[in-house]
């Protein structure tokens, strides 16, 4: 069980009673859930995701009770783990749109608050940061964003900052003017700050922790050092 990156083997990802199992051999999927089931308590629940040899196929196994002999199996190219949407394409666009939808719903529920004239702009912006931005950027420090994704996030923020300021669509108000009035950070800067915070946390971990090992793999690869001399580590031709 597990996948090998360089000289490091990653077998599973666990959090509380959620577990994700990794394998690069589709013939092992029958043994992996059995091993997980043996590790679970009689009244616990387990979720296993086994990656097939094809990068677009995932096997999701939901065992609602470890003592129950049945398990529900189906193939899917995306699933939700710890509140984040994970897809087999490796991009975060689907998760970004999902978070935008949740944040838009929160904004809609607070429409009466934004229209409240007795509340100061400072109070509204603090509510916006606490209730909307926190929903929008949940897990954003791990996102892989394209230039188009970043533009959509910035457009989302500008739309709702104008709503808070009471600027109607027919009024001409440059984005720079809106940012100066609200003194808000751009979404890109918020994500960068979160990434730096997580990076500092990972750097302070012990070397034996998998997150620290993964960080060293990336640093060494960026510096031109391969983890090993295996031909499989070579990337395919063309643009990455």
C-alpha positions, -999 to 999 in steps of 0.1 A, spaced: 0 0 0 12 35 -7 28 57 -34 65 65 -37 78 100 -43 116 98 -46 127 77 -17 97 85 5 66 62 6 32 78 15 6 53 27 -23 73 40 -36 107 51 -56 107 84 -76 133 103 -98 122 133 -120 94 119 -113 102 82 -86 84 63 -74 85 27 -54 55 14 -30 58 -15 -20 31 -40 -4 31 -74 -15 -5 -82 -53 -10 -88 -50 -47 -79 -43 -37 -43 -76 -19 -37 -92 -51 -22 -65 -54 5 -64 -17 15 -100 -14 28 -95 -46 48 -64 -33 64 -82 0 73 -112 -19 86 -90 -39 110 -75 -7 124 -109 9 131 -129 4 163 -161 -15 162 -183 17 165 -162 40 143 -166 51 107 -140 51 79 -137 66 45 -110 54 21 -101 67 -13 -79 46 -35 -64 60 -66 -64 39 -97 -36 37 -122 -55 61 -144 -52 97 -131 -89 104 -137 -103 75 -117 -108 73 -80 -124 45 -59 -144 58 -30 -152 33 -2 -175 43 26 -177 19 55 -203 33 79 -195 7 105 -164 -14 106 -182 -45 118 -206 -43 89 -197 -67 61 -208 -44 33 -191 -14 18 -204 10 -8 -181 14 -38 -182 37 -68 -158 55 -91 -156 92 -91 -131 119 -102 -138 142 -72 -147 139 -36 -149 162 -5 -123 156 23 -122 178 54 -145 204 38 -124 208 7 -132 195 -28 -104 173 -42 -104 164 -79 -82 141 -99 -71 169 -123 -49 183 -95 -62 218 -100 -82 239 -74 -106 256 -98 -136 234 -88 -129 240 -52 -125 277 -58 -160 279 -75 -174 259 -46 -161 283 -20 -173 313 -41 -208 298 -40 -207 293 -3 -194 328 3 -220 343 -20 -247 325 0 -234 341 32 -234 375 15 -270 370 4 -281 361 39 -265 393 53 -282 416 28 -301 434 55 -269 440 74 -251 456 44 -281 480 39 -282 490 75 -274 527 76 -269 527 114 -238 504 111 -205 520 104 -184 510 74 -158 497 97 -182 473 114 -195 461 81 -160 454 68 -152 435 100 -183 413 95 -173 408 59 -138 396 69 -151 374 97 -181 358 80 -175 360 42 -137 360 36 -132 331 61 -157 310 41 -143 320 8 -106 312 17 -112 280 36 -81 259 28 -69 284 2 -33 281 13 -32 247 -5 -49 259 -37 -32 256 -71 -45 287 -88 -41 299 -124 -41 336 -135 -78 333 -145 -87 318 -110 -70 348 -93 -89 372 -114 -122 355 -105 -114 358 -68 -106 394 -71 -137 401 -91 -158 384 -64 -143 406 -37 -148 438 -57 -184 429 -64 -193 426 -27 -172 455 -16 -192 477 -39 -223 462 -24 -212 471 11 -203 507 0 -237 510 -18 -222 516 -52 -246 506 -79 -236 490 -111 -244 521 -132 -220 543 -112 -184 546 -123 -161 538 -95 -126 525 -102 -114 494 -83 -85 515 -69 -110 539 -54 -130 511 -38 -99 495 -23 -88 529 -9 -122 534 7 -123 500 23 -86 495 30 -90 458 22 -62 434 12 -64 418 -22 -75 381 -22 -41 372 -37 -22 389 -8 -45 372 18 -37 338 2 0 346 1 0 355 38 -18 322 46 8 302 26 37 319 44 20 311 78 17 274 69 52 273 55 66 286 88 46 260 107 59 232 84 95 244 87 93 242 125 82 205 124 106 177 131 124 162 101 106 128 106 71 144 100 58 136 65 50 173 58 86 182 65 98 154 42 75 166 14 88 202 18 124 190 15 115 170 -16 101 201 -32 131 223 -22 156 198 -34 137 194 -67 136 232 -72 173 233 -65 180 207 -92 186 176 -70 165 146 -78 155 123 -49 169 93 -68 181 82 -102 150 63 -111 139 69 -147 103 72 -135 112 105 -118 117 122 -152 89 144 -164 72 139 -198 81 160 -227 63 193 -234 50 219 -210 45 208 -174 
